[in-house]
Amino acid sequence: MTPTSRLELYETMVRIRELETSVESLHYSGRMHGSFHSSMGQEAAAAGVTGCLRPADLVTSTHRGHGHAIAKGMSPTTIVAELLGLQPGSSGGKGGSMHLHDIACGFLGENAIVAGGVPWAAGAAWASRRLGKDLVAVSFVGDGGAAQGVLAETLRMARTFGTPLLVACENNHLAHSMPSERTFGEPGSIAAWAAGFGMRAEYVAGDDVFAVHRLATEMIDEVRASGRAAFVEIEVWRVRAHSLNDPDYRYLPKDLGKSYLQTHDPIANAERDLPLTDAEAATIRERIAGEIAEAIDAALEGQAAPARLATTGVYSEAFEQEGRRRGW
C-alpha cells in the first residue's frame, strides 16, 4: 500500500466513527426515532474490506451497516436524511436506519433480516458473471447471521455454481446477547466451519485495518480471477449496546466496550502504525468532523415524507400500474 492509500483507510474509519457518534447525539436529542445499531469499534472491517473494491463491485450489509455504506461511497447527507425520516434519504425517508442503499455506488443495501443480504450478494454476483462482468460482491454478515440456515444454503450454492462472492463475517462476539463462543467456539471457529464448504476461509483480527486490507485484497483478487466464493471472519467487538435502547448491562459487564477500545481501537492503532503525531491526527479528525457536521446540516434541510407517499415505491412501477388498472 502507498502512504496515501494507508491514510485513506484511516480517514474512512474516522469518518465512520464521527458519523456514528453524531447520529447517537441526534437520537438522544429526540431528532431520530427507532433503533440505531452502532458499528463503533468495527470500523477496520468496513474500511479494510471495502477499501480494496472497485467502484463497480457490489456490497450488501446488515442492520449494523452505516460504516459499510460510508466506506462504499454513500453520501453522509443521504444516510443521515434517511435515518431521520427525511425525503432526501436513500428511500425517501421511509426505510430508516436498517434500509440504507445506494445502487449508484454499488451499495445494494442493508437488511433488517439477519443474514438476509447474503443471497442478494450471491445472486447479483452470479448474474453479473453470467453477463460477462468482471466484478465481485461482498456480503457483510455478523456472527449471529452465521448461525442462519440461509447463509449455509448460499455458501453451498455459491461454491457449486462458481460465484465471485466474498462473505465478510464480522464476529463482534455477540448475536444480540448470545456470546458467539457458545454458538461456535473461540474466534476463528466460524472460518473453520465455512472452510467445510470447500472454499477458502480465513480469520483476521479486526483491530488492524492494514492487516484486514492486506488479506481482503488477496482474497478478493483471487475471487475475481477464479470466480470462486470465499469467506473471511473478522474478529471485532461490539462496543455499544445492540441498539441504543438495549439494556446490555444486564448481560455484559458495565463499560466492557469502553475498556476494550482502550487497547483494541482500530483508529488509535492506525494512528500508531501510520504513524501520525497527535497534532496530525487532531487536524484530520477536526476536518472530518466538520464534513459530517455540514452533511447533517444539509440533511436537516429536508422535509419529512408526506403520508401520501407511504404506498409508493413498494412494488416495481410496472406492478403498481397493473394494480391500478385492475383496481387493486
C-alpha positions as CSV (number, residue, x, y, z in Angstrom):
1,M,0.0,0.0,0.0
2,T,1.1,3.6,-0.7
3,P,1.2,6.1,2.2
4,T,-1.7,7.8,0.6
5,S,-3.9,4.7,0.5
6,R,-3.0,3.9,4.1
7,L,-4.0,7.3,5.1
8,E,-7.3,7.0,3.2
9,L,-8.2,3.8,5.2
10,Y,-7.6,5.7,8.4
11,E,-9.7,8.7,7.3
12,T,-12.5,6.3,6.3
13,M,-12.5,4.8,9.8
14,V,-12.6,8.3,11.3
15,R,-15.4,9.3,9.1
16,I,-17.4,6.2,10.1
17,R,-16.8,6.9,13.8
18,E,-17.7,10.6,13.5
19,L,-21.0,9.7,11.7
20,E,-21.9,7.1,14.3
21,T,-21.3,9.4,17.3
22,S,-23.1,12.3,15.6
23,V,-26.1,10.1,14.9
24,E,-26.1,8.9,18.5
25,S,-26.4,12.6,19.6
26,L,-29.3,13.1,17.2
27,H,-31.0,10.1,18.7
28,Y,-30.5,11.1,22.3
29,S,-31.8,14.6,21.5
30,G,-35.0,13.2,20.0
31,R,-34.3,14.1,16.4
32,M,-34.1,10.4,15.4
33,H,-36.6,7.7,16.3
34,G,-36.4,3.9,16.2
35,S,-33.5,1.6,16.5
36,F,-29.9,2.6,15.9
37,H,-27.2,-0.1,15.7
38,S,-23.8,1.4,16.1
39,S,-20.7,-0.1,14.5
40,M,-18.3,1.8,16.7
41,G,-15.1,-0.2,17.1
42,Q,-15.8,-2.3,14.0
43,E,-14.5,0.4,11.5
44,A,-11.5,-1.6,10.3
45,A,-13.7,-4.3,8.9
46,A,-15.7,-1.8,6.8
47,A,-12.7,0.3,5.7
48,G,-10.3,-2.6,5.2
49,V,-12.6,-4.8,3.1
50,T,-14.4,-2.2,1.1
51,G,-11.2,-0.2,0.5
52,C,-9.9,-2.8,-1.9
53,L,-13.0,-3.0,-4.0
54,R,-13.5,-1.4,-7.5
55,P,-16.4,1.2,-8.0
56,A,-18.4,-1.4,-9.9
57,D,-18.1,-4.1,-7.2
58,L,-21.2,-4.7,-5.0
59,V,-21.8,-4.7,-1.3
60,T,-24.7,-5.9,0.9
61,S,-24.8,-5.2,4.6
62,T,-26.6,-5.9,7.9
63,H,-28.7,-3.8,10.3
64,R,-25.4,-2.5,11.6
65,G,-24.3,-1.2,8.2
66,H,-23.8,2.6,8.3
67,G,-20.0,2.0,8.2
68,H,-20.2,-0.2,5.2
69,A,-22.3,2.5,3.4
70,I,-19.8,5.2,4.2
71,A,-16.9,3.0,3.1
72,K,-18.5,2.2,-0.2
73,G,-19.0,5.8,-1.0
74,M,-22.6,6.6,0.1
75,S,-23.2,10.3,0.9
76,P,-23.3,11.1,4.6
77,T,-26.1,13.6,3.9
78,T,-28.2,10.9,2.2
79,I,-27.5,8.5,5.1
80,V,-28.5,11.0,7.8
81,A,-31.6,12.1,6.0
82,E,-32.8,8.5,5.7
83,L,-32.1,7.9,9.4
84,L,-34.2,10.9,10.3
85,G,-37.1,10.0,8.0
86,L,-36.5,12.9,5.6
87,Q,-37.2,12.9,1.8
88,P,-33.5,13.4,0.7
89,G,-32.8,10.0,2.2
90,S,-32.0,7.0,0.1
91,S,-35.5,5.6,0.5
92,G,-37.2,8.9,0.7
93,G,-37.2,8.7,4.5
94,K,-39.3,5.6,4.6
95,G,-36.7,3.0,5.2
96,G,-34.8,4.2,8.2
97,S,-31.6,3.1,9.8
98,M,-31.7,-0.6,8.7
99,H,-32.6,0.0,5.0
100,L,-29.9,2.2,3.5
101,H,-28.9,1.6,-0.1
102,D,-27.3,3.4,-3.0
103,I,-27.2,1.5,-6.3
104,A,-25.1,4.2,-7.9
105,C,-22.0,3.4,-5.7
106,G,-22.6,-0.3,-5.6
107,F,-24.1,-0.4,-2.1
108,L,-27.1,-2.8,-2.6
109,G,-28.2,-2.1,0.9
110,E,-28.7,-3.2,4.4
111,N,-31.1,-5.8,5.6
112,A,-33.0,-6.0,8.8
113,I,-33.4,-9.8,8.3
114,V,-30.4,-11.4,9.9
115,A,-28.2,-12.8,7.0
116,G,-30.8,-11.6,4.5
117,G,-28.2,-9.7,2.4
118,V,-26.1,-12.8,1.7
119,P,-28.3,-14.3,-1.0
120,W,-28.7,-10.8,-2.5
121,A,-25.0,-10.5,-3.0
122,A,-24.6,-14.1,-4.3
123,G,-27.4,-13.6,-6.8
124,A,-26.0,-10.3,-8.0
125,A,-22.5,-11.7,-8.3
126,W,-23.6,-14.8,-10.1
127,A,-25.8,-12.9,-12.6
128,S,-23.0,-10.4,-13.2
129,R,-20.6,-13.1,-14.0
130,R,-23.1,-14.7,-16.4
131,L,-23.4,-11.3,-18.1
132,G,-19.6,-11.2,-18.6
133,K,-18.9,-8.6,-16.0
134,D,-15.7,-8.7,-14.1
135,L,-17.0,-7.8,-10.6
136,V,-17.1,-9.2,-7.1
137,A,-19.8,-8.9,-4.5
138,V,-19.1,-8.7,-0.8
139,S,-21.7,-9.5,1.8
140,F,-21.1,-8.4,5.3
141,V,-22.7,-10.6,8.0
142,G,-22.4,-10.9,11.7
143,D,-21.7,-13.9,13.9
144,G,-25.4,-14.1,14.6
145,G,-26.0,-14.3,10.8
146,A,-23.5,-17.2,10.6
147,A,-26.0,-19.3,12.5
148,Q,-28.8,-18.7,10.0
149,G,-29.6,-21.5,7.6
150,V,-29.8,-19.1,4.6
151,L,-26.0,-18.5,5.0
152,A,-25.2,-22.2,4.7
153,E,-27.5,-22.6,1.8
154,T,-26.0,-19.6,0.0
155,L,-22.4,-20.7,0.6
156,R,-23.2,-24.2,-0.8
157,M,-24.8,-22.7,-3.9
158,A,-22.1,-20.1,-4.4
159,R,-19.5,-22.9,-4.2
160,T,-21.4,-25.1,-6.6
161,F,-22.2,-22.5,-9.2
162,G,-18.9,-20.6,-9.2
163,T,-19.9,-17.3,-7.8
164,P,-17.5,-14.4,-7.3
165,L,-18.6,-13.7,-3.7
166,L,-16.7,-12.9,-0.5
167,V,-18.7,-13.2,2.7
168,A,-17.1,-11.0,5.4
169,C,-18.3,-12.1,8.8
170,E,-17.8,-9.5,11.5
171,N,-17.6,-11.6,14.6
172,N,-18.3,-9.0,17.3
173,H,-18.7,-11.7,20.0
174,L,-22.4,-11.2,20.5
175,A,-25.5,-12.2,18.5
176,H,-27.6,-9.6,20.4
177,S,-27.0,-11.2,23.8
178,M,-25.7,-14.6,22.8
179,P,-21.9,-14.9,23.0
180,S,-20.6,-16.3,19.7
181,E,-18.2,-18.6,21.8
182,R,-21.2,-20.5,23.0
183,T,-22.5,-20.9,19.5
184,F,-19.3,-21.6,17.5
185,G,-16.3,-21.6,19.8
186,E,-13.3,-19.3,20.0
187,P,-12.6,-16.7,17.3
188,G,-11.6,-18.4,14.1
189,S,-14.2,-21.2,14.6
190,I,-16.6,-19.6,12.1
191,A,-14.0,-19.5,9.4
192,A,-13.2,-23.1,10.1
193,W,-16.8,-24.0,9.7
194,A,-17.0,-22.1,6.4
195,A,-14.0,-24.0,5.1
196,G,-16.1,-27.1,5.3
197,F,-18.0,-25.9,2.2
198,G,-14.8,-26.4,0.2
199,M,-13.9,-22.7,-0.1
200,R,-11.0,-20.6,1.1
201,A,-11.9,-19.3,4.6
202,E,-9.6,-17.1,6.7
203,Y,-9.6,-15.4,10.0
204,V,-8.1,-11.9,10.8
205,A,-8.1,-9.6,13.9
206,G,-10.3,-6.6,13.2
207,D,-8.4,-4.0,15.2
208,D,-5.7,-3.7,12.5
209,V,-7.1,-2.1,9.4
210,F,-4.0,-2.7,7.4
211,A,-4.0,-6.5,8.2
212,V,-7.7,-6.6,7.2
213,H,-7.0,-4.8,4.0
214,R,-4.0,-7.0,3.0
215,L,-5.9,-10.2,3.5
216,A,-9.1,-8.9,1.9
217,T,-7.2,-7.6,-1.2
218,E,-5.6,-11.0,-1.6
219,M,-8.8,-12.9,-1.3
220,I,-10.9,-10.5,-3.5
221,D,-8.2,-10.7,-6.2
222,E,-8.5,-14.5,-6.0
223,V,-12.3,-14.5,-6.1
224,R,-12.3,-12.1,-9.0
225,A,-9.8,-14.2,-11.0
226,S,-11.3,-17.6,-10.2
227,G,-15.0,-16.9,-9.8
228,R,-14.9,-19.0,-6.7
229,A,-16.6,-17.8,-3.4
230,A,-14.6,-17.3,-0.3
231,F,-15.2,-16.4,3.4
232,V,-13.3,-14.2,5.9
233,E,-14.0,-14.0,9.6
234,I,-13.0,-10.6,11.1
235,E,-12.9,-10.5,14.9
236,V,-14.2,-7.2,16.2
237,W,-16.1,-6.1,19.3
238,R,-19.5,-4.6,19.8
239,V,-18.5,-1.5,21.8
240,R,-22.0,-0.1,22.1
241,A,-25.2,-1.9,23.1
242,H,-27.1,-3.9,20.5
243,S,-29.1,-0.8,19.8
244,L,-29.3,2.4,21.7
245,N,-32.3,1.3,23.8
246,D,-30.9,-2.1,24.7
247,P,-30.1,-2.8,28.3
248,D,-26.8,-4.5,27.6
249,Y,-25.6,-4.1,31.2
250,R,-28.0,-7.0,32.1
251,Y,-25.8,-9.5,30.2
252,L,-22.4,-7.7,29.9
253,P,-20.1,-6.2,32.5
254,K,-20.6,-2.4,32.6
255,D,-18.1,-0.5,30.5
256,L,-16.7,-3.6,28.8
257,G,-16.8,-2.0,25.4
258,K,-15.1,1.1,26.6
259,S,-12.3,-0.9,28.2
260,Y,-11.9,-3.0,25.0
261,L,-11.4,0.2,23.0
262,Q,-8.6,1.3,25.2
263,T,-6.4,-1.5,23.8
264,H,-8.1,-2.5,20.6
265,D,-9.4,0.7,19.0
266,P,-8.6,0.3,15.3
267,I,-8.4,4.1,14.8
268,A,-5.8,4.5,17.6
269,N,-3.9,1.5,16.3
270,A,-3.8,3.0,12.8
271,E,-2.5,6.3,14.2
272,R,0.4,4.5,15.7
273,D,1.1,2.4,12.6
274,L,1.0,5.2,10.1
275,P,2.4,6.9,12.2
276,L,0.6,10.2,13.0
277,T,1.5,12.7,15.6
278,D,-1.2,13.9,18.0
279,A,-1.4,17.2,16.1
280,E,-1.7,15.5,12.7
281,A,-4.4,13.1,13.9
282,A,-6.3,16.0,15.6
283,T,-6.2,18.0,12.3
284,I,-7.7,15.1,10.3
285,R,-10.4,14.5,12.9
286,E,-11.4,18.1,13.0
287,R,-11.6,18.3,9.3
288,I,-13.8,15.2,9.1
289,A,-15.9,16.3,12.0
290,G,-16.6,19.5,10.0
291,E,-17.6,17.4,6.9
292,I,-20.0,15.3,8.9
293,A,-21.5,18.4,10.6
294,E,-22.1,20.0,7.2
295,A,-23.7,16.8,6.0
296,I,-26.0,16.7,8.9
297,D,-27.0,20.4,8.4
298,A,-27.7,19.7,4.8
299,A,-29.8,16.6,5.7
300,L,-31.8,18.6,8.3
301,E,-33.0,21.0,5.5
302,G,-35.0,18.1,4.0
303,Q,-38.7,17.7,4.6
304,A,-40.4,14.6,6.2
305,A,-42.0,12.3,3.7
306,P,-45.8,13.1,3.5
307,A,-48.3,10.3,4.3
308,R,-49.5,10.1,0.7
309,L,-46.1,8.6,-0.3
310,A,-46.4,5.7,2.1
311,T,-47.7,3.3,-0.6
312,T,-45.3,4.4,-3.4
313,G,-42.1,2.6,-4.2
314,V,-43.4,-0.6,-2.5
315,Y,-43.5,-2.6,-5.7
316,S,-42.0,-2.1,-9.2
317,E,-43.6,0.7,-11.3
318,A,-45.0,-1.8,-13.7
319,F,-46.6,-3.8,-11.0
320,E,-48.1,-0.6,-9.5
321,Q,-49.5,0.4,-12.9
322,E,-51.1,-3.0,-13.4
323,G,-52.5,-2.9,-9.9
324,R,-54.2,0.5,-10.6
325,R,-55.6,-0.9,-13.9
326,R,-57.1,-3.9,-12.1
327,G,-58.3,-1.7,-9.2
328,W,-56.1,-3.4,-6.6
